[in-house]
């Protein structure tokens, strides 16, 4: 009883803390999960809170509380702050103190918008550039790799004429569904793990949803350079002497069920994306997805999960200037087909949450108030 009272007090303090800076908004397309409304939507608390300069100050002042909220609920959408460009957007993200996570090992074709491969500051990329008529299945970003970003963010510079939202799902809710309906599958995943295998060409193939060539996957020019990166990142590989200079990539055994920073079990992996999206003239789900012991994964179970997911996903249409912060273990994302020009950019970040027995909240007065169970953030650069 006392713990319940303390928790209510703490979250009341959080609301008081952010009062005047952010206001919680509602959208009838939000869903309700065990944590409440999903995603959380924050708008400016006052006119002077709009604009990237004001938002930089707010993100610097409240970065611990913002990151806590993201990794408790899974996603926070920021709306109405009048962010006009990718440069303004990334200048705000910089204030969170997170380190950049370079897009290496991904299957999607995308291009750098802000930043460089040599300067270790936050980068802004185009999102998956697969054909607009194709949906992109649910996935946790780069979860086919041993190393993946802890946080991801999307920014809308130009919304599509129709469609093009970024549906999201809470992976603890998804885990609960799979554990209840397919308990043996969960046990096999926890005991065996998964492996991801795909054949990639030397150069990008825009006709394929997984058409990123190995030169861009690993940011290299030669086979020898690629082999160095693949070895560092735990891949097995096989070269094919073909016109397209193909390479077969195989991951090591990876977990598909993980523990998120808030302590919840999550269905965090790339399996649904492989099942529905890793399909071209050289790849198919039966070839690309295996248990860690190389046995077959029951595709009928993945089909059931794919049928269930849209019933509980949240798809809020983009508006210009919107951006969302996502905990990449706790939330999976996808993309709806669209028409017209759509410019939605992405930033990948790493930083480590360290929950402590006691922490401090910074009140509007500038005073420190101790609290229990709220947690603090340790940022690793």
N, C-alpha and C positions, 0 to 999 in steps of 0.2 A: 504494500500500500504506500509506504513512504517513498519507495523507488519510483512508483507511478507519479506521485506528487512532484518529486524532484524533476522527472523528465518533463512534465507539463510546464513547470516553472522555467526550465532551461529553454524549451522551445518558445515559450512566451517571451523570454529574454531575447532570443534570436529575432523574433518578429519586431521587438522594440528596438533592437540594435540596428536593424536595416530600415526602420521607419525614417522617412525623410529622404532616403537614398533610392530605394526601390519600392514599388508597390506590386502586390501580387494580382495578376490579371487572370481572367477565365475565358475559356473558349469552349463552345459546346462540343467540339471534337476531341477534347481531352478525355482520357479514360480514367477509371478509378482503380488503383492497385492497393496493395496492403499498406502502402505508405501515404495514400491519399491521391490527389490529382496528379496525373502524369501526362506530359511532363509538367513540371512547375514552370510557370510563365511569369517573368518579372518585367515590369515597365518602369519608366522614370518616375520617381516619387514627386518631382516638381519640375517645372520648365528648365530650371538652371542645371538639372541633371542630364539634359540631352547633349548630344555632341560627343565626339571622341575624346576631346580634352577633359571634359567633365567625367566621362566614363573611365578614363585612365585613372583619375584620382580615386574614384569609387572602387575600382578593382584593386588598386594598391592598398587602400584603407581596409577593405573587407575581404581580401583574398582568401584568408583562412576560412571565413564563414561561407564564402562562395564555393570553395572546393569541398568543404564538408557537405554542403547541400547537394552538390553534384554527385558525390560518392555515397550519399545516403539514399537519395531518391533515384539517381541514375542519369537525370538530364534536366537542365535548366535552359529554357528558351528566353532570350533577351529580345524584347520587341519595343519599337517606338523610340529608339535612342538616336535615330538620324545618322547612322553610320553610312558614309557615302562611297567608300572605296576599300579595296583589299588592304591598302597601306594603313588606313585608319583602323580597320578591324584588327590587324595584327599588332598594331601599337597598343591596343587595349589588352590583348592577350598577353603581351610581354609583361604586364604589371602583375600577372599571377605568379611570376617567378619560376615558371616551369621551363625545362630544357626542351630543345627541339628533338623530334624523333624523325629521322630521315626515312623517306619512303623507299625502302630497299626490300625486295622480296615479294612485292605485290604483283598481282596478275593483271590489273587494270591499266589501260593506257591513260596517262594523265601528264600534264605539263606544269612546270614551275611558273608561278605568277609573281611571287614576291620572295626574295631571298636567293641564296645560291648554294650549290653543293659543297662549296669550300668554306663558307662562312657559317659557323655553328650557331646561328640565330634562328628563331622560328621561321619556318617556311610556309608559304601558301601555295597550294596546288589546285589545279582544276580537279573536280571530282571525276569519277569514272566516265570516260569518253566513249563508252559503248553506244551503239545506235539508239536514238531517242525512243524508237518504238518498242525497245526491249526493256522489260522490268529487270532490275537488279535484285537478286534474292537477299534475304536476311543474312547478315554476317557480322561478326566482330572483327574490326579492322586488323588485317595482317595476322589473324589467329592461326594461319597455316604455318607460321614461323615460330621458332623458339622464343624470339624477342618480338614484342608488339607494343604499340603505344598504350599508355595507361589512360590518357585522355585524348579525345578527338573533338574537333569543333568544325561546324559548317557555317558559312556566311553566304547570305543571298544578296548578290549584287543586282541580278535581274531575274525576276520570276518568270516562269514559262507562261505562254498564253493559256494553256490548259494542262492539267496534270503536273507531274514533276515534283510532287512532295517527297519528303524523306521519311517514310514510315519507320517508327521505332517500337521496340518491345522490351519490357523489363525481363532480363534473363533469369531472375529468380522465379518469377511467375511462370516462365516457360519451363524451367527445371521442375517445378512442382507438377505441372501437367504431365511431363514425360515420366517422372518418377511414379506418379499415380497410375498412368495408363500403360507404361512399358517398363516396369521395374527391372526385369531381366536385362533390358537394353542398357539401363543406367548402370547396373552392376558390371556389365561387360565393358562399358566405357571407362568406368573407374578402375577396373582391373587391367585392361588391355591398352587403353589409350587409342589414339588414331594416328594414321599416317596419310599424308597428302602427296600425290604423285601427278605430275603433268608434263607434257611435251611442249616445249616452247621453241619458237623460231629465233633467229639471230636478231631480226629487226621487228618493230611493231607491226601488227596486223590489225588494222582498224575494223575489219569485217568480223573479228572474233571478240566475244565479251571478255575473254581472257587472253587478249592478243598482245600483251606487253612482251617485247622481245628480251632475250637474256642480256643484251648489252644495256638496256634501260632498267631491267629488273635489278641489276647489280651495279649500275653506273660505271661500266667498264667499256673497253674497246676490243679486247682480245680474249681468246679462250683461256690463256694463261692467267690473265687478271681475274676472269670470272671464277676460275678454280680456286684462287686464293680466297676470294670472298665466300664462295660456297663452303669451303673447308672451315673457315672461321665461324660460319653460321650453322654448321652441323648438317649440311645437305650431303646426300649421295647424288652422283650424277653419271650420266652416260651420253657420250657424243654420238650423233649420227652423221655420217658423211653424205649429206644430201644437199640439194641445191639451196635449201633454206638454212643449212648449217644448224640443224635442230639439236636441242639438248633435253634429255629426260631428267627432270628434277624430282628427287624423293626426299621428303622431310624425315627426320628422326621421329620416334614415337613421341607424341605430344598429348597432354591432357585435354579432354573435352569437357570435363566437369571441373570447375575451379571454385575457389573461395574468394569472394569479392572483398574489398577493403572494409565493408560494413559487416563482414562475418557471414554473409548469406551464401549458400551454395548456388552456383549459376551454371546454366547451359551455355558455355562460352567456347565457341569453336567456329569452324568454317564449313561445317558439314552440309547445311542447307544450301549454301552458295554453291558448293561443289555439286550437290545433287541436282539443282535446278539451273545452274549457270555455267559450270565448267564443261561446256559442250561445244565442240567444233569438229572439224574434219580429222583432228588428231587426238581428241580427248573425249571421254565419256565418264559418267559417274562410277560405273563398275570398274573402270581402270584407274580412276583418280582417287578413290577413297577406299581405305582398308583399315581394319583394326591394326593395332600396333604389332600384333603377332602375324600379320599378313592374311588373316582370315577375312571372309566377306562380311560386310556390314549389311544388315537387313534393310533393303531399300523401302520395303513396305512401311516400316516404322518411320522413316524420314518422310514418306509421302503423307502419313497421318499427321506428323508435326507441321508439315507445310499447309495442310488443310486447316489445322487448328489456328495457326499463327495469325492469319488475317482477321480472325474474330476478336482478337485481343490487342492488335497493333493500334498505335495512334498515328494518324496521318493528318497533320495540320498544314494546310497550304502555306507556302512561303510568301512573305511580303518583303519588298526591297528594304534592306537594312537589318533584317532579322539575323541573329546568329544564335547558335545553340552550343552549349558545352555538354559533353557526354562522357560518362565513365565507361570506358571501352570494354571492361569486363562485365559490367552490370547491365549494359544496354547494347542490343544489336540494332543495326539499321539496314535500310534497303532504299530503293528508288523506284518511284512510279514512272511509267512511260509518260512522255510529254510531247507537246507540239509548240512550235515557236522557238525563240532563243531563250535558253536557260543558262544563267551564269551563277552557279553555286560552287563556292570554293571550300577547300578543306585545309586544316592545320592539324598536325599530329604532335603530341607532346608526351613527355615523360616526367614523372615526379612521384615521390613515394610518400604515401600517407602513413603516419606512425601514430597509432592511437595510444594515448597515455591515460593513467588513472586519474590525473587531474590536469586541468588546463585553465587558461585565462580567456575571458572575453573582454574585448576593449569596448567600453561603453562610449556613447556619444560625447560624454564629458571628458573622455581621455583617460579615465580611471580604469584600473584593472579589477575585475571581479572574478574570483576563483569559481570554477564549476566542476562538476563531476560527470564523467562520461561523454563530454562533448568532443574531446579529442583535439589534438594539435597536428599541424602539418609540418613534416620535415621535407624540404625540397632538396632533391639530389640533382646536382648539375653534372 
